[in-house]
Amino acid sequence: MPTTFTSGPVRVRVPATSANLGPGFDSLGLALGLHDDVAAEVAAGGVRVAVTGEGAGELPGDERHLVVTAMRAAFDVLGAQPAGLALECVNRIPQARGLGSSSAAIVAGVLLARALVADGAARLDDAAALRLASELEGHPDNVAPCLLGGFTVAWTEPAGARAVTLPVAEAVRPTVFVPGERGLTSVARAALPATVPHGDAALNAGRAALLVHALTADPTLLLPGTVDRLHQDYRAEGMPATAALVAALRAAGVAAVVSGAGPTVLALSQVPAGFEAGTDWRRWELPIDVSGARVTRGRLGHAERDPVAAGRKS
């Protein structure tokens, strides 16, 4: 069946995400109320990408942009490539900080491509979109909450990635501490050993199970539920300020973890009044995004074009 592209622009709002959440390495993730807005439409030729907000002046404005890369991959699945594309990106998710900026770009690209094909949803349903996004990202723990919203448990089978969403207890109030320095997932992964002691793996399995219970039913158990021995200690040498802040927060009774591969720190329980992280950190209290990525028709409006993250507290 020939592929028909829709006329006019489509837009998508994608949330920031925090993965791992301590012991849930490459499996647990949480969508946060900090969003990128991206609009795209089919053009007569060429690729143009306008970026405002985070990454403006740094991210490529052509085929090399990650949203375009994801769109091209999705168009291949959908059966045809358009002659050209025009994109507008308003970014609020900090780049390379452990808040899922690359996953947001990938999910945005997959969903925009699907929306630009007349029968795109029939050719690429949500389960297939998750599998494709996970293949592009390399693991599903960030793309799952970005696509689905809320708290997700993701895993990979021979056929590809799958995920489920679980409700989060009302008492869970995430706070992120975002440093000025950047981090690279590839560097953070390179710090991990090929094997870990059996006792550490067993501990993490138990704490990951406890964390699911703490997040969904009993937040008083978040501190023991966020103990990790699989990745955070191994990465500490490469981001000492992050490790120090996690330790200081946990010493104050806060369920703090490294967000994704870092260097952002995520606190899942209330931070005591008067706690000072220092001037090198931006502190944002963020709600949990329960909706996940949302696609609508039309161009970005005035509110979507505002590069400031409305509603976040610092």
N, C-alpha and C positions, 0 to 999 in steps of 0.2 A: 504494500500500500504506500503511495507517495506521501511524503511529509509536507504538511501545510503549516507555514509559520503564521502566527497571529499578527495583526497590525496594532500599532501603538505600543506604548511602554508598559512594562510590569515592574513591580517593586516588591522587595522582600525586606523584612526586619528580622535580624538574627541576633540572638543573645550571646553575651560572653559566657564562658563556662570555666569551671574549675574541676580538674580531673584528679584521680587517685584518692583524694580526701584522706590521705594518710595511708592506711593499710590496703586500700582497694586499688592496688597498682594495675593500671591498664584496664580497669573494669568499672569503677564507680565514677560518677560524674554528676555535677550540679549546674543547672542553668541559672544565671544571675541577671538581674535587671539592669544591664548595661548593654546597649545595642549599637550595631552598625545598621545603616539603611543603605540599600543598593537598588538602583533602578537600571533597567536595561531595555533596549529595543533593537530590532533587526534594522540594519542600515544597508544602503546600496553597495557599500564596499568599505574595506579598511576596518580597523579597530581603534576606537577612541575611549579612553578611560579618564574621567576627571575625578580627582580625589581631594576631599577637604577633611579637616580634622586630623586624627592620628595618622601618621605616615605621609601626610601631604608633602610633596617635594622630594620624597624618598622612594615611594612605591612607583613601579613602572606604569606608564600610561598607554600601554599597547598589549600585544599578545602575551607578554611575559607576566602580566598581572595574574595573581592566583585565582581570582574570580573567573577570569577569561579561561584559564587553563581548565578549571572545573567545568565551565560551560561547554568547552570543546569536548571534554570527555563524555559529558551527558548527551550532547548532540550526536556523538558517535553511536551511543546506545539507542538514541531516538531515531536514528536512520538518515540524518542529513545535516550538513553544516550550512548556516546562512551565509550570504555573500559578505556581510559585514555586521558589526556590532557597535553600539554606542552605550556607554555605561557612565553612571554617576554614583560615586561612593562617598557617603558621609560616615566617617569612622570615629567611633568613640571608644572602642576596645583598644587598650594600649598594645602596641606591637611587641612581640617577643618578650612578654612578661609572665607567661604562664596562665593567661586568661582566655586562651582559645581563639586568638585572632585568626590563625590559619584555618582552624576548623570552621569558624564563622564564614570566612571567605569561600571555603569549599562548599559548605552547605548552601550558601547564597547562590553560588554558581550553578550547582545542580538544580536547585529549585527554580531559578530564573530560566534556565534552558528548558526545563519541563513546561513552565508556564508559557513560553514563547512558541510551543508546538501545540497545534489545535487539539490533538488527542494525547497530549503528553502524559497526563495522569494515568491513562489506560496503558500506555507503553512503558511507563516507569512509575510504579506505585511507591508508596512510602517505604515498604520493606526493601525494594530494589534501590531506592534512593539512599537508604542507610548503608546498604552494601557497597554501593559505588563510592559514597563519601568516605567510608572507612578504608576502602582500597586506596583512594587518593591520599588520605591522611596517614595511613599506615597502621592505625589502631582505632578502635571505636569509642574510647572513653570520653572524648570531647565532642565528636560529631553527634553522638547519640543524644545527650541533653540539649545540644544546640538545635537539633531537628525536632525532638519530641517535647522538650521542656521538662522542668522539674528535676527530680532525683532519678537517675537511671542506673541500672545494672546492665552492662553490655558484655557480650562474649562473642567468640568467633567459632563457627562450625566449618566443616569442609565447604559448605555452600556459601559461606560468607558471614558477615556480622549480623547479630541479632541484639535486641535490647528490650527491656521492660521498664516501665515507669512506676514509681512508688510514691505515695503521698508523703509529704514532709510535715512533721509536727509543727504546730504554730509557734512554739517557743524558739525555734531555730531562726536566728537572725544573723546572717552572714556579714562579716566585715572583712574587707580586703585592705592590705597594706602594700601599696605599689611603689617600688623604688624607681629611681631615675635610671639606673643601669638596666641593661637588657641581658637576656639569656637566650641560648639556643638549645632547642630540644636535642639536637644531634650531639652537642657537647655534653649535655646532662646524661644522655643515654650511654655515651662512651665511658662515663665514670662508673657504670655499673659492672659488677663482676659477672663472669659467665655462670657461676654457681653460688649458692648461699648455703649456710648451715641448715640442716634439717630442722633444728629447733627454731630457727628464725622463721622458716617457712610455715611451720606449725603455728607459731605465735601469730603470724600475720593472718592466717586463715581464720583463727578464732576471733581476732580483733576486727577483721572485715565483717564477719557475721554479726558481731556485737554492734558495729557501727550502723549496719542496716537497721537493727532494732532501735538504736539510740536516735537516729535521724527520723524514723517514722513513728516511734511510740514513746520513747523515754529519753529526752535530751539530757537528763541528769547523768547519763552514762557516756556522754560524748567524749569526755577527757580520756577514760580508759579505752574507748572505742576508736580513738585516733592514734593509738600507738603503732608505730611502723618500724620494721627492721629490714625491709627489702630495698629501699631506694634512698630515703632521705639522708641517712648518715653517710652513705657513699658519695653523695653529691655535696655534702656540707663544705668540703675543702674548696670547691669551686665557687661557692657563694656564701662566704662566712657571715656576712651581714644578715642574710636570710636565716641561716642556722641560729645565729645569736638571737634574732627577734623571736623565732619560734620557741626557743628555749626560755626566753624571758616571759613570753605570754603563758606558756605551759606552767612555769613556776608560779605564775599569778592565778593559776586555776582555769585558764582559758584553753579550750580545745582548738589549738592552733596547729596548722600543717603547712607544708609547702604546697602552693597552688600549682598543679600540673608539674612541669619540669622546673618551675621557678622563673625568676626570683621573687615573684609576689608571694605574700603570706596570706593565708585564709584563716580567719577565726570563725568557728561555727557556734561558739557560745559567747555570752555577753562579755565585752571587754570592760574591766573595772573603770569607773570614773577616775580621771586623773592619770591613767596610764599613758605614758609618752613613748612613742616609738622613735622620736627624733626627727629632725628637719629633713632627712633624706627620704622620708616616706610620705606618700599621699595616702590618706586614710578615708575610705569610702564605705559607708553602710549601704548595702545593696539588698533589695528584696529578691526572693526567688522567683524566677520567671517560670510560670507554670504552663505557658502556652507554647513555647518553642518558636521556631521560625514561622513567620506569617507572610503569606503572599497576597498581594492585592493588585488591582489594575490601576494604571495612571502614573503620572510623574510624581516625584517627591514634592511634598508640600513645604510650606515655610517651617513647620515644626520639625519635619524630617531633615531639613537642610541645616538645622542648628547643630553645630558640631559639639556643643556642650551637652554632657549627659544630664538631662533634666531629672531632678528628684534625688540625685545621689547626695549624701552628706559627707562633708570632708572636715 
